[in-house]
Amino acid sequence: MSQFTLALNTSTIRPASLMDKIRIAGETGYEAIELWNDDLTAYEEEHGSLADVKRALDDYGLPVVTVIALHGWLDSTGAEHQEAIEEAKRRMAQAAAVGSTYSVASPPRGIADLQRGGQNYRELLELGRELGVMPAMEFLGFVDGINQVKHAWEVMEVADHPDSTIVLDPFHIYRGGGETDDMRGISADKIAVFHFNDALASPPRAEQTDADRVYPGDGILDLKEMIAVLKEADYQGVISLELFNPSYWEEDPREVAHIGLEKMKAAIGD
């Protein structure tokens, strides 16, 4: 039996409705799920609350690992920052309503002040203690600033908070010019989730976007080595299939979810 919990990030089957995403994840054998704030907001606007969403999750036995994402908080100041924090409260409250463990805290697209980012991340973490959801620090390989593990880690070090965690992702490590070795030394309790995906040799690394992600094992990344690093750290948390490939969105979402789960299992191995 695998030491990991296998989850579906619902971006993988984006065109499906929120309830269909939950149903498909449950019926195809996933053990957990990642949701998106935009989907939850749309559902609230149509139905008034998230109570039915929580019931559906419970019916399928799907714990919510993360809800994605918190924006605008890291490098903002003054009134702009207060607006970002208020929006973060709303999004974290949604995460709490569906029983999520984490809210993913995303970086800005430009060069970021990591010192300020750490201070603001600490503020988010304290807010998370109040709301019952832990903000997890994310790096994005295609942004100009926080695009590698080391940048996200510096934000965490400045925050100096026991609840700080990081989101790891093969595509973002590759896209940002990082290496598998960047994962070494990160203790298991500091990993919120390991997003799972692969990347092709073309287009060139520096030109790739989220849309270029492919199923685990269909690309050039050394996923076996990354899994080995997780095992060495005794990570026993969630590995979640996160794809944004438009070609997959045109296919039957149930088939995409099924194929994705089988390819995850094959890439992870025993």
C-alpha positions as CSV (number, residue, x, y, z in Angstrom):
1,M,0.0,0.0,0.0
2,S,1.3,3.4,-0.9
3,Q,2.5,5.8,1.8
4,F,0.9,8.6,-0.1
5,T,-2.7,9.8,-0.4
6,L,-3.6,10.3,-4.1
7,A,-5.7,13.4,-4.9
8,L,-7.2,15.1,-7.9
9,N,-6.7,18.8,-8.4
10,T,-9.9,19.8,-10.2
11,S,-8.1,22.0,-12.6
12,T,-7.3,18.7,-14.4
13,I,-11.0,18.4,-15.5
14,R,-11.8,22.1,-15.4
15,P,-14.8,22.2,-17.8
16,A,-16.8,19.9,-15.6
17,S,-19.2,21.4,-13.0
18,L,-18.1,21.5,-9.4
19,M,-20.4,18.7,-8.3
20,D,-19.3,16.6,-11.3
21,K,-15.7,17.1,-10.4
22,I,-16.4,15.8,-6.9
23,R,-18.4,12.9,-8.2
24,I,-15.7,11.9,-10.8
25,A,-12.9,12.1,-8.2
26,G,-14.8,9.9,-5.8
27,E,-16.0,7.4,-8.4
28,T,-12.6,7.0,-10.1
29,G,-10.8,6.1,-6.9
30,Y,-9.1,9.3,-5.7
31,E,-8.6,9.5,-2.0
32,A,-8.7,13.3,-1.7
33,I,-9.4,16.5,-3.7
34,E,-8.2,20.0,-4.3
35,L,-10.7,22.7,-5.1
36,W,-10.6,26.2,-6.5
37,N,-12.0,29.4,-4.9
38,D,-13.5,30.5,-8.2
39,D,-15.6,27.3,-8.4
40,L,-16.7,27.8,-4.8
41,T,-17.6,31.4,-5.4
42,A,-19.7,30.5,-8.5
43,Y,-21.5,27.8,-6.6
44,E,-22.3,30.2,-3.7
45,E,-23.6,32.8,-6.1
46,E,-25.9,30.3,-7.6
47,H,-27.0,28.3,-4.6
48,G,-26.3,30.6,-1.6
49,S,-24.1,28.4,0.5
50,L,-21.5,25.6,0.3
51,A,-23.4,23.2,2.5
52,D,-24.3,20.8,-0.4
53,V,-20.7,20.9,-1.6
54,K,-19.5,19.7,1.9
55,R,-22.2,17.0,1.9
56,A,-21.1,15.7,-1.5
57,L,-17.5,15.6,-0.3
58,D,-18.5,13.7,2.8
59,D,-20.6,11.3,0.8
60,Y,-17.7,10.4,-1.4
61,G,-15.2,10.4,1.5
62,L,-13.1,13.0,-0.1
63,P,-11.1,15.2,2.3
64,V,-10.2,18.6,0.8
65,V,-6.4,19.1,0.8
66,T,-6.2,22.6,-0.5
67,V,-8.4,25.3,-1.9
68,I,-6.6,27.6,-4.5
69,A,-5.7,30.4,-4.3
70,L,-4.9,33.6,-2.3
71,H,-3.6,36.4,-4.4
72,G,-2.3,40.0,-3.9
73,W,-1.2,39.5,-0.3
74,L,2.6,39.1,-0.6
75,D,4.0,42.3,-2.0
76,S,1.2,44.8,-1.3
77,T,1.0,47.6,1.2
78,G,-1.5,50.1,2.6
79,A,-5.0,50.1,1.3
80,E,-4.2,47.6,-1.4
81,H,-2.9,45.2,1.2
82,Q,-6.0,45.5,3.3
83,E,-8.1,44.7,0.3
84,A,-6.0,41.7,-0.4
85,I,-6.3,40.5,3.2
86,E,-10.1,40.9,3.2
87,E,-10.3,38.9,0.0
88,A,-8.0,36.3,1.6
89,K,-10.3,36.1,4.6
90,R,-13.3,35.4,2.3
91,R,-11.4,32.7,0.4
92,M,-10.0,31.1,3.5
93,A,-13.5,31.0,5.0
94,Q,-14.6,29.2,1.9
95,A,-11.8,26.7,2.4
96,A,-12.9,26.2,6.0
97,A,-16.5,25.7,4.9
98,V,-15.5,22.7,2.8
99,G,-13.2,21.3,5.4
100,S,-9.9,22.1,3.7
101,T,-6.6,21.8,5.5
102,Y,-4.8,24.4,3.4
103,S,-5.3,27.5,1.3
104,V,-2.7,27.9,-1.3
105,A,-0.9,31.3,-1.0
106,S,0.3,32.3,-4.5
107,P,3.1,34.8,-5.3
108,P,2.9,37.8,-7.6
109,R,4.0,37.7,-11.2
110,G,6.7,40.3,-10.8
111,I,9.9,40.6,-8.8
112,A,8.9,40.4,-5.1
113,D,10.2,41.8,-1.9
114,L,10.9,38.6,0.0
115,Q,11.3,40.4,3.4
116,R,7.9,42.0,3.1
117,G,6.5,38.8,1.7
118,G,7.7,36.9,4.8
119,Q,6.1,39.5,7.1
120,N,2.8,39.3,5.1
121,Y,2.9,35.5,5.1
122,R,3.2,35.5,8.8
123,E,0.1,37.7,8.9
124,L,-1.7,35.2,6.7
125,L,-0.6,32.3,9.0
126,E,-2.0,34.1,12.0
127,L,-5.2,34.7,10.2
128,G,-5.3,31.0,9.3
129,R,-5.1,30.1,12.9
130,E,-8.3,32.1,13.5
131,L,-10.1,30.6,10.6
132,G,-8.8,27.0,10.9
133,V,-7.1,26.9,7.5
134,M,-3.3,26.9,7.0
135,P,-2.0,29.1,4.1
136,A,0.7,27.1,2.2
137,M,3.4,29.0,0.4
138,E,3.6,28.5,-3.4
139,F,6.3,29.3,-6.0
140,L,5.4,29.5,-9.7
141,G,8.1,28.7,-12.3
142,F,6.7,31.2,-14.8
143,V,6.8,34.3,-12.6
144,D,9.7,36.7,-12.4
145,G,10.3,36.6,-8.7
146,I,9.3,33.7,-6.5
147,N,9.8,30.9,-9.1
148,Q,12.0,28.4,-7.2
149,V,11.9,26.5,-4.0
150,K,14.6,28.7,-2.5
151,H,12.5,31.8,-2.9
152,A,9.4,30.4,-1.3
153,W,11.6,29.0,1.5
154,E,13.1,32.4,2.1
155,V,9.6,33.8,2.6
156,M,8.9,31.0,5.1
157,E,12.1,31.7,6.9
158,V,11.3,35.4,7.3
159,A,7.8,34.5,8.5
160,D,9.4,32.3,11.2
161,H,6.0,30.6,11.9
162,P,5.5,27.0,13.0
163,D,2.5,26.6,10.6
164,S,4.5,27.6,7.5
165,T,4.4,25.0,4.7
166,I,5.4,24.8,1.0
167,V,3.6,23.5,-2.1
168,L,6.0,21.5,-4.2
169,D,5.4,20.9,-8.0
170,P,7.6,19.2,-10.6
171,F,6.5,21.5,-13.4
172,H,7.2,24.6,-11.4
173,I,10.6,23.3,-10.3
174,Y,11.5,22.6,-14.0
175,R,10.0,25.8,-15.4
176,G,11.7,28.0,-12.9
177,G,15.1,26.5,-13.6
178,G,15.4,24.5,-10.4
179,E,16.5,21.0,-9.7
180,T,15.2,17.9,-7.9
181,D,17.9,18.5,-5.3
182,D,16.1,21.7,-4.3
183,M,13.6,19.4,-2.5
184,R,16.3,17.8,-0.4
185,G,16.4,18.8,3.3
186,I,12.7,19.9,3.4
187,S,11.1,18.0,6.3
188,A,7.9,16.2,5.6
189,D,5.9,18.3,8.0
190,K,6.8,21.4,5.9
191,I,5.2,20.0,2.7
192,A,1.6,20.9,2.3
193,V,1.0,19.0,-0.9
194,F,3.1,17.6,-3.8
195,H,1.5,18.5,-7.1
196,F,2.1,15.9,-9.7
197,N,2.6,16.5,-13.4
198,D,5.2,16.2,-16.2
199,A,6.7,18.4,-18.9
200,L,7.7,17.8,-22.5
201,A,11.0,18.8,-24.1
202,S,9.2,21.2,-26.4
203,P,8.4,24.0,-26.3
204,P,11.7,25.1,-24.7
205,R,11.5,25.2,-20.9
206,A,11.5,29.0,-20.6
207,E,8.5,29.2,-22.9
208,Q,6.3,26.7,-21.3
209,T,3.0,27.6,-19.5
210,D,0.6,25.6,-17.4
211,A,-1.1,24.5,-20.6
212,D,2.0,22.4,-21.5
213,R,1.7,20.1,-18.5
214,V,1.2,16.5,-19.3
215,Y,0.3,13.3,-17.4
216,P,3.0,12.0,-15.1
217,G,5.3,9.7,-17.0
218,D,4.5,11.2,-20.4
219,G,7.3,13.8,-20.2
220,I,11.0,14.3,-19.5
221,L,11.0,15.0,-15.8
222,D,12.7,12.6,-13.4
223,L,9.6,12.0,-11.3
224,K,11.1,8.7,-9.9
225,E,13.9,10.7,-8.3
226,M,11.4,13.3,-6.9
227,I,9.4,10.5,-5.4
228,A,12.5,9.0,-3.9
229,V,13.3,12.4,-2.2
230,L,9.8,12.4,-0.7
231,K,10.3,8.9,0.6
232,E,13.7,9.8,2.0
233,A,12.0,12.6,3.9
234,D,9.3,10.2,5.1
235,Y,6.6,12.3,3.5
236,Q,3.3,10.5,4.0
237,G,1.0,13.2,2.7
238,V,-0.8,14.0,-0.5
239,I,0.3,13.7,-4.1
240,S,-2.2,15.5,-6.3
241,L,-2.6,15.4,-10.0
242,E,-2.6,19.0,-11.2
243,L,-2.9,19.6,-15.0
244,F,-4.2,22.5,-17.1
245,N,-3.9,20.9,-20.5
246,P,-6.6,22.2,-22.9
247,S,-6.4,19.0,-24.9
248,Y,-7.4,17.0,-21.8
249,W,-10.3,19.4,-21.2
250,E,-11.8,18.4,-24.6
251,E,-11.9,14.7,-23.5
252,D,-14.3,12.8,-21.3
253,P,-13.4,14.1,-17.8
254,R,-14.0,10.7,-16.2
255,E,-11.5,9.1,-18.6
256,V,-9.0,11.9,-18.0
257,A,-9.3,11.4,-14.2
258,H,-9.0,7.6,-14.6
259,I,-5.9,7.8,-16.9
260,G,-4.3,10.4,-14.6
261,L,-4.7,8.2,-11.5
262,E,-3.3,5.1,-13.3
263,K,-0.3,7.2,-14.5
264,M,0.2,8.6,-11.0
265,K,0.4,5.1,-9.6
266,A,2.8,3.9,-12.3
267,A,5.1,6.9,-11.7
268,I,5.1,6.6,-8.0
269,G,5.7,2.8,-8.0
270,D,5.7,0.7,-4.9
